[in-house]
Amino acid sequence: MSKSQKRIARQKWLIVLVAGIVGLALVFLNLRFGQSSSLEVALTALIIVAIIFCHIKMVAGKYKLACEMEDSIRRIAQDCSISEIDDYALGNMDKCPRTDVVEFLSDYINSLSEDRTRFKKVLENLVDGIITVSNNGCISIANRAAEMIFGKESSSFLGLKIEDADLHPALAQAVYQCLNNNICLQTEITLPGWPPIVFSLRAVPFKMKADETHCILIIRDISDIRRHEKNQRQFVDNVSHELRTPITAVRATAEALIAGAKNDDEVVDRFLSNIIIETERLSKLIEDLMELARLDSGVSVPEKREVNTREIISRALIAVQPQANHKGLTLDVEVPDGLYAYVDENQAVHLIRNLVDNAVKYTQEGGLIKVSATKEGENIVFSVVDNGIGIPQGDLERIFERFYRVDKARMSQVGSTGLGLSIVKEIVQSHDGTITVESQLGKGSSFVVKLPGKNEDVK
C-alpha cells in the first residue's frame, strides 16, 4: 500500500472514531439531564449513524479513486519513463484538487502526443531506411525510405516475422544475430538490377524493458559511393596504362638508338620523330588530366562575363586548323554578328576546341565540319557537326566517360587521350548547361551545347 493510500485509510478510521465519540457524548448528555425523551434520543443516534455512514462512503469513494489514479499514473510513468512523476508527487496527490490532477494528466498526454508526432515526422523524412523488429522477430515500424528501398508498402509486412516479409535474406540473418548475441552488426546488401544498388545495413540492439531486447535496422544507399570508388580504380588503371604507353615507346626507341640504330641517319630521324610524337602525346595527356583535376576539385571556378561568340570560336580553331588543313577538311563557321555568351572565356574556348578537335580526328580526308553559334530564347547554342565516321548507337551514352574508347586501335592512331569529351562535359556542367549528341555510322555526328544566358537578377 502506498503512502497516500495509508493516509486516506487513517483518515477514514479517525473520522469514524471522532463521529462515534461525539454521538455517544450527545446521547449521554441527553440521558443525564433528562431533557429529551427516549424517542428523541433514538432519532438523534440514528441521524449520527447515518451521517457517519455517508461520510465513510464518501471517504471510501475518494480512497478508491485516489488508488486507481495513483496506480494509473505509476503505470504511465513506468511505461513512458516520465521521470518528473516522482513518489513525492504521487504521495501528495490526495492534497491536490481534482482539477489540478486532471490538468496534470492532460499536460502529459499532450506532451506524449507531441513527442509522437515529432518522432513520426523525423522518421518519415529520414533518407535512411529504418525498420524496427521486436524481440519475437516481428516487424513493428518501417519508414517511407524503407518502403522505397524494397518497393513495398509497409502495411504489407508490418507485424510479420522478418524472415516472412520477403525483403532480403540478409535482414533476417542480421536481426537474429543482433537479438541473440546483443551486438551491433554491419554488412552490405546488393539488390538486383542495373546498375546494381548497394546498401549498408546496420543492426543495433536496444531495450524496451529490462528483459526485452529489440533490434533497429538502419539501411543506407551507398551505391554512389561504391560506383565512385569503382570509377576511381578504373581511372587509376587507365591513367597508368596511358602513361605507360608513350613512356614505353620512348624507352624502346632510345634503347634501339643505343643498340646501333644511331649510326643510320634515316633511322635516327625517324626514331627522333617518334620520340617527339610520344612526348607530345604524353604532354597532352598530362594537361588533360590536370584540367580534369581542376574541374573536379572546384578550383577552376568559371569566371563568367559577356564574350563575343565569334571570338570564342576563332580562338578555338587556331589550335586545330593545321591538322584540318593537313587532312584537307573544310571548317565552315556560322556565327551572327553581335552574339555574346555569358561564359568563362578560356573554358568556352577549351570546350569548342575539344569538340572540333574530336571532329577533325574522326572525319575522313576532304570532309566537312560545321561550327555554329545561335541564340534560342535566353540560351546560347554552340554546335559542331561533321560528316565523319560516326558513332555506334550503343556507345553514345558512354562517350563522355573518361578513357572510354569506341575504337581503341583508331584512337591510338589519331593520338587521342580519351579525355577530351570528358572535359567538355565537365565544362558544360560547370556552366549549368546541357550537351546532346546525335550520330549515325558512316554519316557523321552532331554535338549541341546549350549554355544559359546571364541572369539579370545576379549582379
Contacts in CASP RR format, 6 or more apart in sequence:
PFRMAT RR
TARGET T0000
AUTHOR 0000-0000-0000
METHOD contacts of the structure
MODEL  1
MSKSQKRIARQKWLIVLVAGIVGLALVFLNLRFGQSSSLEVALTALIIVA
IIFCHIKMVAGKYKLACEMEDSIRRIAQDCSISEIDDYALGNMDKCPRTD
VVEFLSDYINSLSEDRTRFKKVLENLVDGIITVSNNGCISIANRAAEMIF
GKESSSFLGLKIEDADLHPALAQAVYQCLNNNICLQTEITLPGWPPIVFS
LRAVPFKMKADETHCILIIRDISDIRRHEKNQRQFVDNVSHELRTPITAV
RATAEALIAGAKNDDEVVDRFLSNIIIETERLSKLIEDLMELARLDSGVS
VPEKREVNTREIISRALIAVQPQANHKGLTLDVEVPDGLYAYVDENQAVH
LIRNLVDNAVKYTQEGGLIKVSATKEGENIVFSVVDNGIGIPQGDLERIF
ERFYRVDKARMSQVGSTGLGLSIVKEIVQSHDGTITVESQLGKGSSFVVK
LPGKNEDVK
1 9 0 8 1.000
2 67 0 8 1.000
2 70 0 8 1.000
2 90 0 8 1.000
2 91 0 8 1.000
3 87 0 8 1.000
3 91 0 8 1.000
4 66 0 8 1.000
4 70 0 8 1.000
4 90 0 8 1.000
4 91 0 8 1.000
4 92 0 8 1.000
4 93 0 8 1.000
4 94 0 8 1.000
5 63 0 8 1.000
5 66 0 8 1.000
5 67 0 8 1.000
5 70 0 8 1.000
7 91 0 8 1.000
7 94 0 8 1.000
8 59 0 8 1.000
8 62 0 8 1.000
8 63 0 8 1.000
8 66 0 8 1.000
8 94 0 8 1.000
9 63 0 8 1.000
11 59 0 8 1.000
12 56 0 8 1.000
12 59 0 8 1.000
12 60 0 8 1.000
12 63 0 8 1.000
15 52 0 8 1.000
15 55 0 8 1.000
15 56 0 8 1.000
15 59 0 8 1.000
16 52 0 8 1.000
16 56 0 8 1.000
19 48 0 8 1.000
19 51 0 8 1.000
19 52 0 8 1.000
19 55 0 8 1.000
20 48 0 8 1.000
20 52 0 8 1.000
22 48 0 8 1.000
23 44 0 8 1.000
23 45 0 8 1.000
23 48 0 8 1.000
26 44 0 8 1.000
26 48 0 8 1.000
27 41 0 8 1.000
27 44 0 8 1.000
27 45 0 8 1.000
30 36 0 8 1.000
30 40 0 8 1.000
30 41 0 8 1.000
30 44 0 8 1.000
31 41 0 8 1.000
36 44 0 8 1.000
62 94 0 8 1.000
66 93 0 8 1.000
66 94 0 8 1.000
69 93 0 8 1.000
69 101 0 8 1.000
70 90 0 8 1.000
70 91 0 8 1.000
70 93 0 8 1.000
73 85 0 8 1.000
73 90 0 8 1.000
73 93 0 8 1.000
73 105 0 8 1.000
74 85 0 8 1.000
74 90 0 8 1.000
76 82 0 8 1.000
76 85 0 8 1.000
76 108 0 8 1.000
77 85 0 8 1.000
80 112 0 8 1.000
82 108 0 8 1.000
85 108 0 8 1.000
93 101 0 8 1.000
96 104 0 8 1.000
123 130 0 8 1.000
123 141 0 8 1.000
123 143 0 8 1.000
124 143 0 8 1.000
124 144 0 8 1.000
126 143 0 8 1.000
126 145 0 8 1.000
127 145 0 8 1.000
127 220 0 8 1.000
127 221 0 8 1.000
128 145 0 8 1.000
128 218 0 8 1.000
128 219 0 8 1.000
128 220 0 8 1.000
129 142 0 8 1.000
129 143 0 8 1.000
129 145 0 8 1.000
129 146 0 8 1.000
129 149 0 8 1.000
129 217 0 8 1.000
129 218 0 8 1.000
129 219 0 8 1.000
129 220 0 8 1.000
130 141 0 8 1.000
130 142 0 8 1.000
130 143 0 8 1.000
130 145 0 8 1.000
130 146 0 8 1.000
130 216 0 8 1.000
130 217 0 8 1.000
130 218 0 8 1.000
130 219 0 8 1.000
131 139 0 8 1.000
131 141 0 8 1.000
131 142 0 8 1.000
131 143 0 8 1.000
131 146 0 8 1.000
131 171 0 8 1.000
131 216 0 8 1.000
131 217 0 8 1.000
131 219 0 8 1.000
132 139 0 8 1.000
132 140 0 8 1.000
132 141 0 8 1.000
132 142 0 8 1.000
132 214 0 8 1.000
132 215 0 8 1.000
132 216 0 8 1.000
132 217 0 8 1.000
133 139 0 8 1.000
133 140 0 8 1.000
133 162 0 8 1.000
133 175 0 8 1.000
133 179 0 8 1.000
133 214 0 8 1.000
133 215 0 8 1.000
133 216 0 8 1.000
133 217 0 8 1.000
134 140 0 8 1.000
134 212 0 8 1.000
134 214 0 8 1.000
135 179 0 8 1.000
135 208 0 8 1.000
135 212 0 8 1.000
135 213 0 8 1.000
135 214 0 8 1.000
137 161 0 8 1.000
137 162 0 8 1.000
137 175 0 8 1.000
137 176 0 8 1.000
137 179 0 8 1.000
137 215 0 8 1.000
138 159 0 8 1.000
138 160 0 8 1.000
138 161 0 8 1.000
138 162 0 8 1.000
139 157 0 8 1.000
139 158 0 8 1.000
139 159 0 8 1.000
139 160 0 8 1.000
139 161 0 8 1.000
139 162 0 8 1.000
139 165 0 8 1.000
140 158 0 8 1.000
140 159 0 8 1.000
140 214 0 8 1.000
141 158 0 8 1.000
142 154 0 8 1.000
142 157 0 8 1.000
142 158 0 8 1.000
143 154 0 8 1.000
145 219 0 8 1.000
146 154 0 8 1.000
146 219 0 8 1.000
147 153 0 8 1.000
147 154 0 8 1.000
149 191 0 8 1.000
149 199 0 8 1.000
149 219 0 8 1.000
149 221 0 8 1.000
150 167 0 8 1.000
150 168 0 8 1.000
152 167 0 8 1.000
157 165 0 8 1.000
157 166 0 8 1.000
157 167 0 8 1.000
162 171 0 8 1.000
162 172 0 8 1.000
162 175 0 8 1.000
162 176 0 8 1.000
163 172 0 8 1.000
165 171 0 8 1.000
168 189 0 8 1.000
168 191 0 8 1.000
170 187 0 8 1.000
170 189 0 8 1.000
170 201 0 8 1.000
171 189 0 8 1.000
171 201 0 8 1.000
171 217 0 8 1.000
174 185 0 8 1.000
174 187 0 8 1.000
174 201 0 8 1.000
174 203 0 8 1.000
174 217 0 8 1.000
175 203 0 8 1.000
175 215 0 8 1.000
175 217 0 8 1.000
177 183 0 8 1.000
177 185 0 8 1.000
177 203 0 8 1.000
178 184 0 8 1.000
178 185 0 8 1.000
178 203 0 8 1.000
178 204 0 8 1.000
178 205 0 8 1.000
178 215 0 8 1.000
179 205 0 8 1.000
179 213 0 8 1.000
179 214 0 8 1.000
179 215 0 8 1.000
182 205 0 8 1.000
182 213 0 8 1.000
183 205 0 8 1.000
184 202 0 8 1.000
184 203 0 8 1.000
184 204 0 8 1.000
184 205 0 8 1.000
185 201 0 8 1.000
185 202 0 8 1.000
185 203 0 8 1.000
186 200 0 8 1.000
186 201 0 8 1.000
186 202 0 8 1.000
186 203 0 8 1.000
187 200 0 8 1.000
187 201 0 8 1.000
188 198 0 8 1.000
188 199 0 8 1.000
188 200 0 8 1.000
188 201 0 8 1.000
188 222 0 8 1.000
189 198 0 8 1.000
189 199 0 8 1.000
189 201 0 8 1.000
190 196 0 8 1.000
190 197 0 8 1.000
190 198 0 8 1.000
190 199 0 8 1.000
191 197 0 8 1.000
191 198 0 8 1.000
191 199 0 8 1.000
195 223 0 8 1.000
195 227 0 8 1.000
196 223 0 8 1.000
197 221 0 8 1.000
197 223 0 8 1.000
198 221 0 8 1.000
198 222 0 8 1.000
198 223 0 8 1.000
198 226 0 8 1.000
199 219 0 8 1.000
199 220 0 8 1.000
199 221 0 8 1.000
199 222 0 8 1.000
199 223 0 8 1.000
200 219 0 8 1.000
200 220 0 8 1.000
200 222 0 8 1.000
201 217 0 8 1.000
201 218 0 8 1.000
201 219 0 8 1.000
202 217 0 8 1.000
202 218 0 8 1.000
202 219 0 8 1.000
202 220 0 8 1.000
203 215 0 8 1.000
203 216 0 8 1.000
203 217 0 8 1.000
203 218 0 8 1.000
204 215 0 8 1.000
204 216 0 8 1.000
204 218 0 8 1.000
205 213 0 8 1.000
205 214 0 8 1.000
205 215 0 8 1.000
206 213 0 8 1.000
206 214 0 8 1.000
206 215 0 8 1.000
206 216 0 8 1.000
207 213 0 8 1.000
207 214 0 8 1.000
208 214 0 8 1.000
231 402 0 8 1.000
234 403 0 8 1.000
235 402 0 8 1.000
235 403 0 8 1.000
238 402 0 8 1.000
238 403 0 8 1.000
239 289 0 8 1.000
239 403 0 8 1.000
242 285 0 8 1.000
242 403 0 8 1.000
242 417 0 8 1.000
243 282 0 8 1.000
243 285 0 8 1.000
245 412 0 8 1.000
246 278 0 8 1.000
246 279 0 8 1.000
246 281 0 8 1.000
246 282 0 8 1.000
246 285 0 8 1.000
247 278 0 8 1.000
247 282 0 8 1.000
249 274 0 8 1.000
249 278 0 8 1.000
250 275 0 8 1.000
250 278 0 8 1.000
250 279 0 8 1.000
253 271 0 8 1.000
253 274 0 8 1.000
253 275 0 8 1.000
253 278 0 8 1.000
254 275 0 8 1.000
256 271 0 8 1.000
257 268 0 8 1.000
257 271 0 8 1.000
261 267 0 8 1.000
261 268 0 8 1.000
261 271 0 8 1.000
262 268 0 8 1.000
281 415 0 8 1.000
281 417 0 8 1.000
284 417 0 8 1.000
285 417 0 8 1.000
285 419 0 8 1.000
288 417 0 8 1.000
288 418 0 8 1.000
288 419 0 8 1.000
288 420 0 8 1.000
288 423 0 8 1.000
289 419 0 8 1.000
291 300 0 8 1.000
291 350 0 8 1.000
291 423 0 8 1.000
292 402 0 8 1.000
292 419 0 8 1.000
292 422 0 8 1.000
292 423 0 8 1.000
292 426 0 8 1.000
294 300 0 8 1.000
295 423 0 8 1.000
295 426 0 8 1.000
295 427 0 8 1.000
295 430 0 8 1.000
296 426 0 8 1.000
300 347 0 8 1.000
300 430 0 8 1.000
301 430 0 8 1.000
302 343 0 8 1.000
302 344 0 8 1.000
302 347 0 8 1.000
302 430 0 8 1.000
302 431 0 8 1.000
303 344 0 8 1.000
304 342 0 8 1.000
304 343 0 8 1.000
304 344 0 8 1.000
304 431 0 8 1.000
304 454 0 8 1.000
305 342 0 8 1.000
305 343 0 8 1.000
305 344 0 8 1.000
305 345 0 8 1.000
306 340 0 8 1.000
306 341 0 8 1.000
306 342 0 8 1.000
306 454 0 8 1.000
307 340 0 8 1.000
307 341 0 8 1.000
307 342 0 8 1.000
307 343 0 8 1.000
307 345 0 8 1.000
307 348 0 8 1.000
308 338 0 8 1.000
308 339 0 8 1.000
308 340 0 8 1.000
309 335 0 8 1.000
309 339 0 8 1.000
309 340 0 8 1.000
309 341 0 8 1.000
309 373 0 8 1.000
309 380 0 8 1.000
309 382 0 8 1.000
310 333 0 8 1.000
310 335 0 8 1.000
310 337 0 8 1.000
310 338 0 8 1.000
310 339 0 8 1.000
310 373 0 8 1.000
311 345 0 8 1.000
312 341 0 8 1.000
312 343 0 8 1.000
312 345 0 8 1.000
312 348 0 8 1.000
312 349 0 8 1.000
312 352 0 8 1.000
312 373 0 8 1.000
313 333 0 8 1.000
313 335 0 8 1.000
313 352 0 8 1.000
313 371 0 8 1.000
313 373 0 8 1.000
313 382 0 8 1.000
315 349 0 8 1.000
315 353 0 8 1.000
316 349 0 8 1.000
316 350 0 8 1.000
316 351 0 8 1.000
316 352 0 8 1.000
316 353 0 8 1.000
316 356 0 8 1.000
317 331 0 8 1.000
317 333 0 8 1.000
317 353 0 8 1.000
317 356 0 8 1.000
317 371 0 8 1.000
319 353 0 8 1.000
319 357 0 8 1.000
320 353 0 8 1.000
320 356 0 8 1.000
320 357 0 8 1.000
320 360 0 8 1.000
321 331 0 8 1.000
323 357 0 8 1.000
323 360 0 8 1.000
323 361 0 8 1.000
324 331 0 8 1.000
324 360 0 8 1.000
324 369 0 8 1.000
327 360 0 8 1.000
327 363 0 8 1.000
327 364 0 8 1.000
327 365 0 8 1.000
327 366 0 8 1.000
327 367 0 8 1.000
328 365 0 8 1.000
328 366 0 8 1.000
328 367 0 8 1.000
329 360 0 8 1.000
329 363 0 8 1.000
329 365 0 8 1.000
329 366 0 8 1.000
329 367 0 8 1.000
329 368 0 8 1.000
329 369 0 8 1.000
330 366 0 8 1.000
330 367 0 8 1.000
330 368 0 8 1.000
330 369 0 8 1.000
331 356 0 8 1.000
331 369 0 8 1.000
331 371 0 8 1.000
332 368 0 8 1.000
332 369 0 8 1.000
332 370 0 8 1.000
332 371 0 8 1.000
333 370 0 8 1.000
333 371 0 8 1.000
333 372 0 8 1.000
334 370 0 8 1.000
334 371 0 8 1.000
334 372 0 8 1.000
334 373 0 8 1.000
335 372 0 8 1.000
335 373 0 8 1.000
336 373 0 8 1.000
336 374 0 8 1.000
336 375 0 8 1.000
339 373 0 8 1.000
339 374 0 8 1.000
339 375 0 8 1.000
339 380 0 8 1.000
341 348 0 8 1.000
341 373 0 8 1.000
341 380 0 8 1.000
341 451 0 8 1.000
341 453 0 8 1.000
342 380 0 8 1.000
342 451 0 8 1.000
342 452 0 8 1.000
342 453 0 8 1.000
342 454 0 8 1.000
343 380 0 8 1.000
343 431 0 8 1.000
343 451 0 8 1.000
344 430 0 8 1.000
344 431 0 8 1.000
347 427 0 8 1.000
347 430 0 8 1.000
347 431 0 8 1.000
348 427 0 8 1.000
348 451 0 8 1.000
350 423 0 8 1.000
350 427 0 8 1.000
351 382 0 8 1.000
351 423 0 8 1.000
351 424 0 8 1.000
351 427 0 8 1.000
351 428 0 8 1.000
351 449 0 8 1.000
352 371 0 8 1.000
352 382 0 8 1.000
352 384 0 8 1.000
354 420 0 8 1.000
354 421 0 8 1.000
354 423 0 8 1.000
354 424 0 8 1.000
355 382 0 8 1.000
355 384 0 8 1.000
355 424 0 8 1.000
355 447 0 8 1.000
355 449 0 8 1.000
356 369 0 8 1.000
356 371 0 8 1.000
356 384 0 8 1.000
357 420 0 8 1.000
358 384 0 8 1.000
358 416 0 8 1.000
358 420 0 8 1.000
358 421 0 8 1.000
358 447 0 8 1.000
359 369 0 8 1.000
359 384 0 8 1.000
359 385 0 8 1.000
359 386 0 8 1.000
359 388 0 8 1.000
359 445 0 8 1.000
359 447 0 8 1.000
360 369 0 8 1.000
361 414 0 8 1.000
361 415 0 8 1.000
361 416 0 8 1.000
362 386 0 8 1.000
362 388 0 8 1.000
362 389 0 8 1.000
362 390 0 8 1.000
362 410 0 8 1.000
362 414 0 8 1.000
362 445 0 8 1.000
363 369 0 8 1.000
363 386 0 8 1.000
363 387 0 8 1.000
363 388 0 8 1.000
363 389 0 8 1.000
363 444 0 8 1.000
364 388 0 8 1.000
364 389 0 8 1.000
367 386 0 8 1.000
367 387 0 8 1.000
367 388 0 8 1.000
368 386 0 8 1.000
368 387 0 8 1.000
369 384 0 8 1.000
369 385 0 8 1.000
369 386 0 8 1.000
370 383 0 8 1.000
370 384 0 8 1.000
370 385 0 8 1.000
370 386 0 8 1.000
371 382 0 8 1.000
371 383 0 8 1.000
371 384 0 8 1.000
372 382 0 8 1.000
372 383 0 8 1.000
372 385 0 8 1.000
373 380 0 8 1.000
373 381 0 8 1.000
373 382 0 8 1.000
373 383 0 8 1.000
374 380 0 8 1.000
374 381 0 8 1.000
374 383 0 8 1.000
375 381 0 8 1.000
376 450 0 8 1.000
378 452 0 8 1.000
378 453 0 8 1.000
379 450 0 8 1.000
379 451 0 8 1.000
379 452 0 8 1.000
379 453 0 8 1.000
380 450 0 8 1.000
380 451 0 8 1.000
380 453 0 8 1.000
381 448 0 8 1.000
381 449 0 8 1.000
381 450 0 8 1.000
381 451 0 8 1.000
382 448 0 8 1.000
382 449 0 8 1.000
382 451 0 8 1.000
383 446 0 8 1.000
383 447 0 8 1.000
383 448 0 8 1.000
383 449 0 8 1.000
384 446 0 8 1.000
384 447 0 8 1.000
385 444 0 8 1.000
385 445 0 8 1.000
385 446 0 8 1.000
385 447 0 8 1.000
386 444 0 8 1.000
386 445 0 8 1.000
386 446 0 8 1.000
387 443 0 8 1.000
387 444 0 8 1.000
388 442 0 8 1.000
388 443 0 8 1.000
388 444 0 8 1.000
388 445 0 8 1.000
389 441 0 8 1.000
389 442 0 8 1.000
389 444 0 8 1.000
390 439 0 8 1.000
390 440 0 8 1.000
390 441 0 8 1.000
390 442 0 8 1.000
390 443 0 8 1.000
390 444 0 8 1.000
390 445 0 8 1.000
391 399 0 8 1.000
391 406 0 8 1.000
391 437 0 8 1.000
391 439 0 8 1.000
391 441 0 8 1.000
391 445 0 8 1.000
392 406 0 8 1.000
392 441 0 8 1.000
393 439 0 8 1.000
395 404 0 8 1.000
395 406 0 8 1.000
396 437 0 8 1.000
396 439 0 8 1.000
398 404 0 8 1.000
399 406 0 8 1.000
399 421 0 8 1.000
399 437 0 8 1.000
400 421 0 8 1.000
400 422 0 8 1.000
400 424 0 8 1.000
400 425 0 8 1.000
400 435 0 8 1.000
401 422 0 8 1.000
402 418 0 8 1.000
402 419 0 8 1.000
402 422 0 8 1.000
403 418 0 8 1.000
403 419 0 8 1.000
404 418 0 8 1.000
405 411 0 8 1.000
405 418 0 8 1.000
411 418 0 8 1.000
424 435 0 8 1.000
424 447 0 8 1.000
424 449 0 8 1.000
425 435 0 8 1.000
428 434 0 8 1.000
428 435 0 8 1.000
428 449 0 8 1.000
428 451 0 8 1.000
431 451 0 8 1.000
431 452 0 8 1.000
432 451 0 8 1.000
432 452 0 8 1.000
433 449 0 8 1.000
433 450 0 8 1.000
433 451 0 8 1.000
433 452 0 8 1.000
434 449 0 8 1.000
434 450 0 8 1.000
435 447 0 8 1.000
435 448 0 8 1.000
435 449 0 8 1.000
435 450 0 8 1.000
436 447 0 8 1.000
436 448 0 8 1.000
437 445 0 8 1.000
437 446 0 8 1.000
437 447 0 8 1.000
437 448 0 8 1.000
438 445 0 8 1.000
438 446 0 8 1.000
439 445 0 8 1.000
439 446 0 8 1.000
END
